[in-house]
């Protein structure tokens, strides 16, 4: 079985949905299709959750009305059969009614998750019926029956697989199964999410659960690029990455992939293909355990970084000092991205400021604290990147841009730089010129 995931832009319009149908039809064998909500729908549902907090029902109902019009318009174009069209709209109206009822509840994290996952529920239902109307037999599965994920960092893929096969047994065997990305059932048996962009993660959890032959993640870009094409001209897709290289790039800001995507399939060595829905003939990027070549591969950037410096002449080198510092962050479940030390100071970065005030209050007991917000981590990735003959050129950047921190050694395939976010785009362009353009000229 193959697992194919289609993101919001891939199913964002009637034309795109028809294109997805052609991609599915062009692949042999059994397929499990994971779909996101139509592009922009989850953002609208998030708006609704904010309005729930203030009981702003007229605004909520207006957004729900817009969602109804959008999905009904898509149904009219995709499902010409009058009887099936009417049945689909009736069910969509029922779903939107449930959504409206949910918005009348008091806000909570559970209510948030219930609301924001309606986009996947509506789109998967619409898409399944479109395939049926097109003569393609398929089975629509409810992810809430098998995506039981109590631990986001370490999902129990065996449990998911057991529940999935149990769910499939209720239907006749098919070549196409369709389900929703993003949604999960948490440890309290409530509806939860895999966080924004989590449909990628859904696909690899399911891929591991069914021991898929491969996983395809279809989006609107030709795989991983060697730099961010939104800010840098002349980037190009990378044909092959290792799981470790892809994980580094995703964690440090590459928007094409959810940060945790590769983790469920590494031990099972299931390859992941990143493909462009709008140019399906393109090669895209293959992610696997195969190391095609060493050295510099790509650059990515992660925003929203806060740097914290703890200066302590008296305690830094004392036994147990670092342990106490790390325990503060552990207490507030806040991960540290980068860390560097000197004789009298330790500098580190976090990307989650929710408990920053409480963290700083405890850290004040250990020394003088300096906090710098609005920073970005620039990540330079490639297996054995430090051995690449072009890598030394990244230090030329110090002549042009103030670099707050440099970190290497946590892995052999990542060098990280911390810069002010105001300097991020220029840093990406400067690194591209020094590490890729000059390297190409040398060849």
VOGU-3710 file (C-alpha; in Angstrom, 3 decimals, decimal comma):
1> xxxxxxxxxx> 0,000/0,000/0,000  1,110/3,563/-0,736  0,167/6,563/1,391  -0,496/9,800/-0,531  -1,029/13,069/1,310  -2,474/16,148/-0,400  -2,159/19,522/1,329  -4,516/22,481/1,352  -3,230/24,084/-1,852  -3,477/20,712/-3,610
11> xxxxxxxxxx> -7,212/20,589/-2,835  -7,782/24,346/-2,720  -9,890/24,646/-5,877  -12,083/22,549/-8,129  -9,356/22,405/-10,754  -6,814/21,272/-8,165  -9,143/18,570/-6,829  -9,624/17,229/-10,349  -5,846/17,210/-10,771  -5,459/15,206/-7,558
21> xxxxxxxxxx> -7,936/12,657/-8,898  -5,773/12,205/-12,008  -2,647/11,723/-9,883  -4,375/9,032/-7,830  -5,731/7,289/-10,931  -2,226/7,206/-12,426  -0,808/5,051/-9,626  -1,259/1,301/-9,395  -2,108/-0,705/-6,301  -3,872/0,108/-3,052
31> xxxxxxxxxx> -3,636/3,682/-1,845  -4,451/5,424/1,416  -5,202/9,085/0,689  -4,728/11,699/3,429  -6,282/15,093/2,735  -6,060/18,473/4,408  -8,788/21,101/4,497  -9,206/23,349/1,471  -6,614/26,125/1,523  -7,601/28,929/3,887
41> xxxxxxxxxx> -10,383/26,980/5,603  -8,396/26,115/8,731  -7,466/29,793/9,118  -11,164/30,664/9,058  -11,896/27,988/11,644  -9,144/29,367/13,874  -10,835/32,770/13,610  -14,035/31,142/14,785  -12,272/29,777/17,879  -11,208/33,309/18,804
51> xxxxxxxxxx> -14,775/34,542/18,356  -16,048/31,731/20,595  -14,113/33,308/23,461  -16,224/36,466/23,160  -19,489/34,751/22,158  -19,507/36,743/18,907  -22,203/34,638/17,286  -23,136/36,896/14,317  -19,506/36,940/13,157  -19,209/33,191/13,726
61> xxxxxxxxxx> -22,347/32,467/11,705  -21,124/34,729/8,898  -17,894/32,721/8,568  -19,833/29,446/8,690  -22,056/30,785/5,914  -18,994/31,576/3,796  -17,625/28,070/4,364  -20,998/26,629/3,330  -21,018/28,663/0,109  -17,470/27,621/-0,767
71> xxxxxxxxxx> -18,041/23,895/-0,271  -21,453/23,990/-1,956  -19,941/25,764/-4,990  -17,273/23,080/-5,211  -19,915/20,348/-4,945  -21,900/21,901/-7,811  -18,879/21,754/-10,118  -17,531/18,374/-9,008  -20,755/16,370/-8,643  -23,178/16,962/-11,524
81> xxxxxxxxxx> -25,492/14,069/-10,599  -28,520/15,765/-9,046  -29,330/13,074/-6,498  -25,750/12,640/-5,252  -25,233/16,410/-5,259  -28,282/16,921/-3,058  -27,156/14,146/-0,692  -23,664/15,644/-0,367  -25,037/19,102/0,385  -27,425/17,691/2,945
91> xxxxxxxxxx> -24,545/16,009/4,771  -22,353/19,138/4,548  -25,217/21,145/6,045  -25,424/18,608/8,845  -21,687/18,964/9,539  -21,936/22,744/9,527  -24,852/22,504/11,931  -22,719/20,445/14,307  -19,975/23,056/13,915  -22,399/25,840/14,776
101> xxxxxxxxxx> -23,593/23,952/17,854  -19,979/23,473/18,973  -19,325/27,221/18,730  -22,021/27,805/21,354  -19,915/25,953/23,949  -17,555/27,563/26,412  -14,067/27,843/24,930  -11,528/25,162/25,854  -8,645/23,369/24,169  -11,024/20,523/23,364
111> xxxxxxxxxx> -13,504/22,902/21,722  -10,630/24,486/19,770  -9,590/21,097/18,374  -13,141/20,096/17,515  -13,698/23,302/15,566  -10,418/23,471/13,623  -10,647/19,876/12,383  -13,972/20,395/10,580  -12,140/21,485/7,423  -10,613/18,043/6,903
121> xxxxxxxxxx> -13,928/16,352/7,670  -15,799/18,382/5,047  -13,161/18,138/2,333  -12,591/14,391/2,712  -16,343/13,785/2,446  -16,626/16,015/-0,616  -13,579/14,444/-2,270  -14,764/10,886/-1,645  -18,099/11,645/-3,259  -16,398/13,366/-6,189
131> xxxxxxxxxx> -14,397/10,199/-6,838  -17,590/8,157/-6,602  -19,306/10,486/-9,081  -16,292/10,022/-11,391  -16,638/6,240/-11,306  -13,718/5,631/-8,919  -14,710/3,304/-6,103  -13,333/4,354/-2,735  -13,865/4,027/0,997  -14,037/7,044/3,321
141> xxxxxxxxxx> -12,494/6,346/6,725  -12,956/8,405/9,882  -9,490/9,200/11,281  -10,968/9,578/14,748  -11,499/5,807/14,810  -7,813/4,947/14,500  -5,588/8,033/14,935  -5,273/7,470/18,689  -2,140/9,465/19,487  -1,593/10,146/23,170
151> xxxxxxxxxx> 2,084/11,072/22,760  2,769/13,528/19,947  6,525/12,956/20,038  6,330/9,152/20,078  3,101/7,908/18,476  2,147/4,273/18,944  2,018/3,278/15,271  1,237/-0,354/16,135  -1,933/0,731/17,931  -2,854/2,985/15,015
161> xxxxxxxxxx> -2,328/0,096/12,603  -4,466/-2,282/14,673  -7,315/0,232/14,890  -7,007/1,137/11,207  -7,280/-2,454/10,025  -10,235/-2,962/12,351  -11,902/0,087/10,788  -11,195/-1,135/7,248  -12,762/-4,519/7,991  -16,147/-2,815/8,234
171> xxxxxxxxxx> -15,976/-2,145/4,469  -15,416/-4,194/1,349  -11,841/-4,197/0,079  -10,939/-1,221/-2,103  -7,966/0,234/-3,965  -8,589/3,752/-2,648  -9,098/4,674/0,999  -9,551/8,308/2,025  -9,090/9,841/5,445  -8,426/13,134/7,186
181> xxxxxxxxxx> -5,056/14,567/8,134  -4,341/16,754/11,185  -6,883/15,166/13,550  -6,128/12,751/16,376  -7,714/11,329/19,521  -5,621/12,313/22,536  -4,811/10,430/25,729  -8,061/11,637/27,322  -10,093/10,258/24,400  -10,879/13,784/23,199
191> xxxxxxxxxx> -10,489/15,177/19,694  -7,078/16,787/19,332  -4,744/17,849/16,550  -1,235/17,095/15,316  -0,669/20,884/15,243  -0,640/23,091/12,144  0,803/21,335/9,145  0,181/18,037/10,900  -1,291/16,243/7,880  2,290/15,444/6,842
201> xxxxxxxxxx> 2,723/13,774/10,204  -0,558/11,892/9,743  0,749/10,405/6,502  3,962/9,045/8,009  2,235/7,732/11,153  -0,168/5,853/8,887  2,664/4,826/6,583  4,492/3,253/9,516  1,235/1,709/10,782  0,570/-0,141/7,506
211> xxxxxxxxxx> 4,243/-0,713/6,563  3,667/1,261/3,378  5,980/0,747/0,413  6,312/4,528/0,145  4,763/7,805/1,279  4,067/10,659/-1,111  3,521/14,183/0,191  2,011/16,377/-2,516  2,191/20,145/-2,158  2,739/23,216/-4,353
221> xxxxxxxxxx> 6,542/23,153/-4,634  8,976/20,769/-6,351  10,368/19,204/-3,199  12,941/20,635/-0,808  14,856/23,554/-2,311  18,441/24,373/-1,427  17,277/27,724/-0,023  14,003/29,533/0,601  12,560/30,412/-2,847  10,352/33,082/-1,284
231> xxxxxxxxxx> 13,398/35,213/-0,552  16,240/33,902/-2,701  16,334/33,778/-6,499  17,685/30,838/-8,447  17,063/28,090/-5,880  16,683/24,510/-7,074  15,055/21,325/-5,754  17,199/18,674/-4,091  16,754/15,203/-5,561  17,770/13,204/-2,463
241> xxxxxxxxxx> 18,010/13,791/1,272  18,604/11,457/4,183  16,010/11,229/6,928  18,371/13,132/9,244  18,982/15,944/6,746  15,258/16,332/6,069  14,480/16,337/9,796  17,011/19,126/10,415  15,633/21,249/7,568  12,019/20,729/8,653
251> xxxxxxxxxx> 12,710/21,487/12,306  14,653/24,611/11,436  11,993/26,205/9,315  11,595/24,556/5,908  7,840/25,062/5,450  7,381/22,192/3,011  7,467/19,568/5,762  6,060/19,274/9,289  9,013/19,049/11,735  8,112/15,600/13,082
261> xxxxxxxxxx> 7,208/14,037/9,750  10,168/11,724/9,223  10,403/10,272/12,743  7,764/7,474/12,452  9,321/5,932/9,323  13,073/6,079/9,994  13,307/2,697/11,738  11,149/1,076/9,045  13,116/2,751/6,246  9,989/3,781/4,344
271> xxxxxxxxxx> 10,923/6,386/1,710  9,100/9,712/1,540  8,637/11,525/-1,753  7,886/15,264/-1,841  6,074/16,112/-5,067  4,373/19,080/-6,728  0,672/18,550/-7,421  0,779/21,063/-10,267  3,837/19,581/-12,007  3,476/15,880/-11,156
281> xxxxxxxxxx> 6,018/14,888/-13,783  8,773/16,583/-11,760  11,189/14,412/-9,787  10,672/16,187/-6,450  12,715/15,074/-3,442  13,244/11,531/-2,189  13,881/11,176/1,562  15,348/7,873/2,693  18,253/6,268/4,538  20,322/6,289/1,340
291> xxxxxxxxxx> 23,220/8,745/1,417  23,731/9,817/-2,200  26,431/12,387/-1,470  27,996/14,230/1,418  28,510/17,915/2,014  26,418/21,049/1,770  22,784/20,475/0,695  20,463/23,249/1,811  19,736/26,263/4,001  16,555/26,943/5,983
301> xxxxxxxxxx> 15,426/29,543/8,505  13,268/29,397/11,621  11,661/32,588/12,951  10,182/33,502/16,319  13,368/32,760/18,240  14,182/34,290/21,639  17,790/34,339/22,855  18,471/34,206/26,601  21,908/34,935/28,065  22,713/33,979/31,656
311> xxxxxxxxxx> 25,860/35,665/32,958  27,296/34,430/36,256  30,914/34,935/37,328  30,266/32,947/40,467  28,240/29,906/39,414  28,738/29,037/35,749  31,515/26,489/36,255  30,103/25,191/39,532  29,065/21,537/39,572  25,369/21,145/38,738
321> xxxxxxxxxx> 24,876/24,685/37,456  23,864/23,685/33,910  21,596/20,979/35,299  19,714/23,582/37,334  19,344/25,817/34,272  17,975/22,975/32,158  15,572/21,959/34,916  13,949/25,401/34,743  13,130/24,891/31,065  12,037/21,319/31,712
331> xxxxxxxxxx> 9,639/22,489/34,414  7,858/24,701/31,879  8,103/22,141/29,027  10,093/24,543/26,881  12,583/23,074/24,413  15,995/24,636/23,802  17,132/24,925/20,168  20,688/26,270/20,374  23,162/26,562/23,226  26,675/27,997/23,544
341> xxxxxxxxxx> 28,833/28,584/26,607  31,769/30,759/27,559  33,752/31,030/30,790  31,202/33,250/32,488  28,007/32,988/30,445  25,627/30,592/28,783  23,468/31,597/25,812  20,522/29,583/24,564  17,470/29,959/22,370  13,814/28,947/22,580
351> xxxxxxxxxx> 10,939/29,192/20,098  8,116/29,027/22,651  7,522/32,158/24,755  4,329/31,067/26,475  6,059/30,646/29,847  8,911/33,093/29,282  8,075/35,349/32,244  7,985/32,409/34,647  11,235/31,024/33,225  13,004/34,373/33,597
361> xxxxxxxxxx> 11,739/34,754/37,142  13,451/31,485/38,104  16,604/32,146/36,070  17,175/35,450/37,877  18,357/33,430/40,873  21,362/32,200/38,865  22,793/35,383/37,396  22,266/38,437/35,222  19,741/37,724/32,477  19,601/39,312/29,005
371> xxxxxxxxxx> 16,719/38,584/26,645  16,668/39,294/22,907  13,505/38,586/20,899  12,719/38,655/17,161  15,608/36,463/16,099  15,920/33,695/13,487  17,984/30,528/13,328  19,636/29,929/9,967  20,401/26,239/9,501  23,018/24,997/7,014
381> xxxxxxxxxx> 22,448/21,298/6,374  24,267/18,415/4,729  25,822/15,153/5,855  29,386/15,930/7,056  28,757/19,562/6,105  31,816/20,761/8,002  33,997/18,788/5,599  32,591/20,498/2,509  35,291/22,637/0,899  32,839/25,537/0,531
391> xxxxxxxxxx> 31,622/25,605/4,135  34,384/27,914/5,388  32,833/30,695/3,321  29,919/30,966/5,723  32,261/32,700/8,181  32,740/35,501/5,645  29,218/36,448/6,677  30,648/37,900/9,880  32,009/40,807/7,812  28,510/41,751/6,674
401> xxxxxxxxxx> 25,933/40,733/9,285  25,970/40,639/13,106  25,751/36,965/14,098  24,522/36,410/17,667  25,447/32,700/18,019  27,059/29,901/16,009  26,479/26,258/16,917  27,987/23,052/15,506  28,562/19,588/16,896  25,110/18,492/18,014
411> xxxxxxxxxx> 25,008/16,534/14,756  27,401/16,155/11,849  24,944/17,604/9,364  23,944/20,963/10,799  25,615/24,319/11,431  23,266/26,882/12,989  23,551/30,669/13,065  21,418/33,051/15,111  20,690/36,464/13,603  18,143/39,213/14,141
421> xxxxxxxxxx> 15,052/38,479/12,053  15,526/41,858/10,352  18,723/40,376/8,891  17,267/36,980/7,949  16,610/37,582/4,251  19,989/39,217/3,676  21,658/36,340/5,532  19,926/33,768/3,314  20,978/35,653/0,190  24,548/36,169/1,356
431> xxxxxxxxxx> 24,909/32,493/2,261  23,408/31,472/-1,069  25,954/33,589/-2,923  28,883/32,299/-0,891  27,986/28,644/-0,469  26,109/27,783/-3,657  26,824/30,356/-6,373  30,584/30,481/-5,783  30,667/26,705/-5,518  28,939/26,419/-8,886
441> xxx> 31,411/28,864/-10,437  34,313/26,855/-9,048  32,981/23,741/-10,777
//
